[in-house]
Protein backbone atom coordinates (compact mmCIF):
# COMPACT_ATOMS: atom_id res chain seq x y z
CA UNK A 1 0.00 0.00 0.00
CA UNK A 2 1.31 3.41 -0.94
CA UNK A 3 2.15 5.74 1.89
CA UNK A 4 0.09 8.90 1.68
CA UNK A 5 1.25 12.47 2.15
CA UNK A 6 0.06 13.42 5.62
CA UNK A 7 0.82 17.12 5.60
CA UNK A 8 -1.85 19.56 4.45
CA UNK A 9 -0.88 22.17 1.92
CA UNK A 10 -0.29 25.62 3.33
CA UNK A 11 -2.75 27.89 1.57
CA UNK A 12 -3.34 31.35 2.91
CA UNK A 13 -5.50 33.70 0.94
CA UNK A 14 -7.99 36.45 1.48
CA UNK A 15 -5.81 38.19 4.07
CA UNK A 16 -5.03 41.88 3.96
CA UNK A 17 -1.42 41.38 5.08
CA UNK A 18 -0.42 40.32 1.58
CA UNK A 19 -1.06 43.73 0.02
CA UNK A 20 -2.10 44.06 -3.63
CA UNK A 21 1.00 42.99 -5.55
CA UNK A 22 1.23 40.53 -8.41
CA UNK A 23 2.87 37.95 -6.15
CA UNK A 24 -0.04 38.23 -3.71
CA UNK A 25 -2.51 37.69 -6.51
CA UNK A 26 -0.65 34.68 -7.91
CA UNK A 27 -0.23 33.09 -4.50
CA UNK A 28 -3.89 33.58 -3.63
CA UNK A 29 -5.00 32.29 -7.03
CA UNK A 30 -2.78 29.23 -6.69
CA UNK A 31 -4.49 28.37 -3.43
CA UNK A 32 -7.92 28.81 -4.93
CA UNK A 33 -7.08 26.66 -7.96
CA UNK A 34 -5.67 23.96 -5.70
CA UNK A 35 -8.90 23.87 -3.70
CA UNK A 36 -10.78 23.56 -7.00
CA UNK A 37 -8.50 20.64 -7.93
CA UNK A 38 -7.09 22.55 -10.88
CA UNK A 39 -3.61 21.35 -9.99
CA UNK A 40 -1.91 22.40 -13.21
CA UNK A 41 -3.28 25.90 -12.82
CA UNK A 42 -2.09 25.98 -9.21
CA UNK A 43 1.36 24.78 -10.30
CA UNK A 44 1.63 27.61 -12.83
CA UNK A 45 0.79 30.20 -10.18
CA UNK A 46 3.11 28.86 -7.50
CA UNK A 47 5.93 28.34 -9.99
CA UNK A 48 5.73 31.91 -11.23
CA UNK A 49 6.03 33.16 -7.65
CA UNK A 50 8.89 30.75 -6.96
CA UNK A 51 10.85 31.82 -10.04
CA UNK A 52 10.10 35.52 -10.31
CA UNK A 53 9.25 36.90 -6.86
CA UNK A 54 12.07 35.80 -4.57
CA UNK A 55 11.61 38.73 -2.18
CA UNK A 56 7.92 37.90 -1.63
CA UNK A 57 7.14 37.26 2.03
CA UNK A 58 5.65 33.85 1.24
CA UNK A 59 8.19 32.82 -1.38
CA UNK A 60 9.30 29.76 0.63
CA UNK A 61 5.70 28.79 1.16
CA UNK A 62 5.10 29.05 -2.59
CA UNK A 63 7.99 26.65 -3.25
CA UNK A 64 6.61 24.19 -0.72
CA UNK A 65 3.11 24.49 -2.21
CA UNK A 66 4.56 23.90 -5.67
CA UNK A 67 6.34 20.73 -4.54
CA UNK A 68 3.27 19.53 -2.69
CA UNK A 69 1.00 20.09 -5.66
CA UNK A 70 3.36 18.14 -7.94
CA UNK A 71 3.32 15.41 -5.30
CA UNK A 72 -0.47 15.27 -5.39
CA UNK A 73 -0.50 14.58 -9.14
CA UNK A 74 2.24 11.94 -8.73
CA UNK A 75 4.83 13.99 -10.59
CA UNK A 76 7.36 12.73 -8.09
CA UNK A 77 10.56 13.85 -9.83
CA UNK A 78 9.36 17.45 -9.92
CA UNK A 79 8.05 17.14 -6.37
CA UNK A 80 11.44 15.99 -5.10
CA UNK A 81 13.21 18.71 -7.08
CA UNK A 82 11.17 21.46 -5.40
CA UNK A 83 11.16 19.79 -1.96
CA UNK A 84 14.96 19.79 -2.18
CA UNK A 85 14.82 23.51 -2.97
CA UNK A 86 13.04 23.99 0.35
CA UNK A 87 15.58 21.85 2.17
CA UNK A 88 18.46 23.85 0.67
CA UNK A 89 16.90 27.23 1.46
CA UNK A 90 17.54 29.52 4.42
CA UNK A 91 14.02 29.08 5.77
CA UNK A 92 13.89 28.04 9.43
CA UNK A 93 11.37 25.48 10.60
CA UNK A 94 10.83 27.29 13.89
CA UNK A 95 9.67 30.46 12.13
CA UNK A 96 6.04 31.36 12.65
CA UNK A 97 5.52 32.43 9.03
CA UNK A 98 3.35 29.91 7.22
CA UNK A 99 2.09 27.86 10.14
CA UNK A 100 -1.41 26.43 10.36
CA UNK A 101 -2.88 28.45 13.20
CA UNK A 102 -2.65 28.05 16.97
CA UNK A 103 -2.30 24.27 16.91
CA UNK A 104 0.67 24.27 14.55
CA UNK A 105 2.21 27.75 14.52
CA UNK A 106 5.62 26.92 13.05
CA UNK A 107 6.48 26.60 9.38
CA UNK A 108 8.21 23.17 9.53
CA UNK A 109 8.83 23.47 5.77
CA UNK A 110 12.07 21.47 5.83
CA UNK A 111 10.63 18.81 8.11
CA UNK A 112 7.56 18.36 5.90
CA UNK A 113 9.61 18.41 2.70
CA UNK A 114 11.94 15.76 4.09
CA UNK A 115 9.01 13.67 5.28
CA UNK A 116 7.27 13.82 1.91
CA UNK A 117 10.44 12.86 0.03
CA UNK A 118 10.73 9.89 2.40
CA UNK A 119 7.18 8.86 1.51
CA UNK A 120 7.94 9.09 -2.20
CA UNK A 121 11.05 6.92 -1.83
CA UNK A 122 9.20 4.42 0.36
CA UNK A 123 6.39 4.08 -2.16
CA UNK A 124 9.01 3.39 -4.86
CA UNK A 125 10.51 0.63 -2.69
CA UNK A 126 13.70 2.65 -2.14
CA UNK A 127 13.85 1.76 1.54
CA UNK A 128 17.46 2.85 2.09
CA UNK A 129 16.75 6.35 0.81
CA UNK A 130 13.42 6.54 2.63
CA UNK A 131 15.10 5.47 5.87
CA UNK A 132 17.66 8.26 5.58
CA UNK A 133 15.01 10.91 4.99
CA UNK A 134 12.76 9.67 7.80
CA UNK A 135 15.68 9.74 10.20
CA UNK A 136 16.52 13.28 9.12
CA UNK A 137 13.01 14.25 10.26
CA UNK A 138 14.11 13.35 13.79
CA UNK A 139 17.63 14.73 13.67
CA UNK A 140 18.56 17.26 10.97
CA UNK A 141 15.09 18.80 10.53
CA UNK A 142 13.10 18.06 13.70
CA UNK A 143 9.43 18.87 14.00
CA UNK A 144 8.58 22.05 15.92
CA UNK A 145 5.45 22.39 17.99
CA UNK A 146 4.60 23.86 21.38
CA UNK A 147 2.53 20.79 22.21
CA UNK A 148 4.37 17.85 23.75
CA UNK A 149 1.42 15.70 22.71
CA UNK A 150 1.85 16.55 19.03
CA UNK A 151 5.61 16.10 19.19
CA UNK A 152 5.15 12.60 20.64
CA UNK A 153 2.53 11.72 18.01
CA UNK A 154 4.97 12.82 15.32
CA UNK A 155 7.85 10.83 16.79
CA UNK A 156 5.72 7.70 17.18
CA UNK A 157 4.63 7.89 13.55
CA UNK A 158 8.16 8.45 12.28
CA UNK A 159 9.46 5.55 14.36
CA UNK A 160 6.86 3.25 12.80
CA UNK A 161 7.87 4.39 9.32
CA UNK A 162 11.56 3.92 10.12
CA UNK A 163 10.82 0.38 11.29
CA UNK A 164 8.87 -0.29 8.07
CA UNK A 165 11.98 0.68 6.10
CA UNK A 166 14.23 -1.51 8.24
CA UNK A 167 11.89 -4.45 7.76
CA UNK A 168 11.92 -3.78 4.01
CA UNK A 169 15.73 -4.00 4.22
CA UNK A 170 15.45 -7.15 6.38
CA UNK A 171 17.31 -5.42 9.22
CA UNK A 172 15.10 -6.99 11.85
CA UNK A 173 17.37 -6.56 14.86
CA UNK A 174 17.78 -2.83 14.17
CA UNK A 175 14.02 -2.59 13.74
CA UNK A 176 13.51 -4.34 17.07
CA UNK A 177 15.82 -2.05 19.03
CA UNK A 178 14.15 0.94 17.36
CA UNK A 179 10.49 0.13 18.01
CA UNK A 180 10.68 -1.43 21.48
CA UNK A 181 12.08 1.66 23.25
CA UNK A 182 9.41 3.77 21.56
CA UNK A 183 6.62 1.49 22.73
CA UNK A 184 8.02 1.30 26.27
CA UNK A 185 8.00 5.06 26.82
CA UNK A 186 4.94 6.12 24.78
CA UNK A 187 2.18 4.78 27.01
CA UNK A 188 -0.64 7.32 27.21
CA UNK A 189 0.07 8.99 23.86
CA UNK A 190 -2.83 9.13 21.41
CA UNK A 191 -1.24 6.83 18.82
CA UNK A 192 0.32 4.46 21.37
CA UNK A 193 -1.79 1.56 20.07
CA UNK A 194 -0.27 1.98 16.60
CA UNK A 195 3.23 1.66 18.07
CA UNK A 196 2.14 -1.42 20.04
CA UNK A 197 0.71 -3.02 16.90
CA UNK A 198 3.90 -2.39 14.89
CA UNK A 199 6.13 -3.72 17.65
CA UNK A 200 4.12 -6.89 18.15
CA UNK A 201 3.81 -7.54 14.41
CA UNK A 202 7.59 -7.35 14.11
CA UNK A 203 8.21 -9.59 17.10
CA UNK A 204 5.61 -12.20 16.20
CA UNK A 205 6.95 -12.48 12.65
CA UNK A 206 10.64 -12.75 13.51
CA UNK A 207 11.18 -13.61 17.18
CA UNK A 208 9.93 -15.66 20.07
CA UNK A 209 7.74 -13.44 22.25
CA UNK A 210 8.73 -15.16 25.47
CA UNK A 211 12.44 -14.81 24.76
CA UNK A 212 12.04 -11.08 24.08
CA UNK A 213 10.06 -10.66 27.29
CA UNK A 214 12.73 -12.57 29.23
CA UNK A 215 15.46 -10.42 27.67
CA UNK A 216 13.65 -7.26 28.71
CA UNK A 217 13.09 -8.51 32.24
CA UNK A 218 16.85 -8.90 32.63
CA UNK A 219 17.47 -5.56 30.93
CA UNK A 220 15.12 -3.75 33.32
CA UNK A 221 17.49 -4.71 36.13
CA UNK A 222 20.03 -2.31 34.57
CA UNK A 223 17.56 0.59 34.50
CA UNK A 224 18.99 3.91 35.67
CA UNK A 225 17.31 7.26 36.24
CA UNK A 226 19.11 10.28 34.86
CA UNK A 227 19.69 13.54 36.72
CA UNK A 228 16.69 15.29 35.21
CA UNK A 229 14.48 12.47 36.61
CA UNK A 230 12.39 12.31 33.42
CA UNK A 231 14.96 10.33 31.46
CA UNK A 232 15.91 6.69 31.96
CA UNK A 233 18.35 4.31 30.36
CA UNK A 234 19.01 0.59 30.38
CA UNK A 235 21.24 -1.89 28.57
CA UNK A 236 19.68 -4.24 26.05
CA UNK A 237 21.14 -6.16 23.11
CA UNK A 238 24.54 -4.51 23.49
CA UNK A 239 23.00 -1.04 23.32
CA UNK A 240 22.28 1.72 25.80
CA UNK A 241 18.57 2.42 25.41
CA UNK A 242 17.30 5.86 26.41
CA UNK A 243 13.70 6.35 27.45
CA UNK A 244 11.68 9.53 27.92
CA UNK A 245 8.34 8.40 29.40
CA UNK A 246 5.44 10.32 27.90
CA UNK A 247 3.42 9.86 31.09
CA UNK A 248 6.21 10.92 33.45
CA UNK A 249 5.21 13.02 36.45
CA UNK A 250 7.24 14.62 39.21
CA UNK A 251 7.15 11.53 41.39
CA UNK A 252 8.28 9.00 38.79
CA UNK A 253 10.87 6.47 39.93
CA UNK A 254 12.54 3.45 38.37
CA UNK A 255 10.12 1.19 40.19
CA UNK A 256 7.00 3.11 39.20
CA UNK A 257 8.15 3.35 35.59
CA UNK A 258 8.78 -0.38 35.29
CA UNK A 259 5.40 -1.02 36.93
CA UNK A 260 3.76 1.22 34.33
CA UNK A 261 5.53 -0.64 31.51
CA UNK A 262 4.23 -3.97 32.78
CA UNK A 263 0.68 -2.69 33.18
CA UNK A 264 0.56 -1.27 29.66
CA UNK A 265 -0.90 -2.98 26.60
CA UNK A 266 2.42 -3.88 24.99
CA UNK A 267 3.71 -5.90 27.92
CA UNK A 268 0.38 -7.63 28.48
CA UNK A 269 0.25 -8.76 24.87
CA UNK A 270 3.94 -9.63 24.76
CA UNK A 271 3.64 -11.93 27.78
CA UNK A 272 0.22 -13.36 26.91
Beta strands, then each sheet from edge to edge (+ up, - down):
strand 1: 224-225
strand 2: 232-236
strand 3: 239-243
sheet 1: 1+ 2- 3+
end
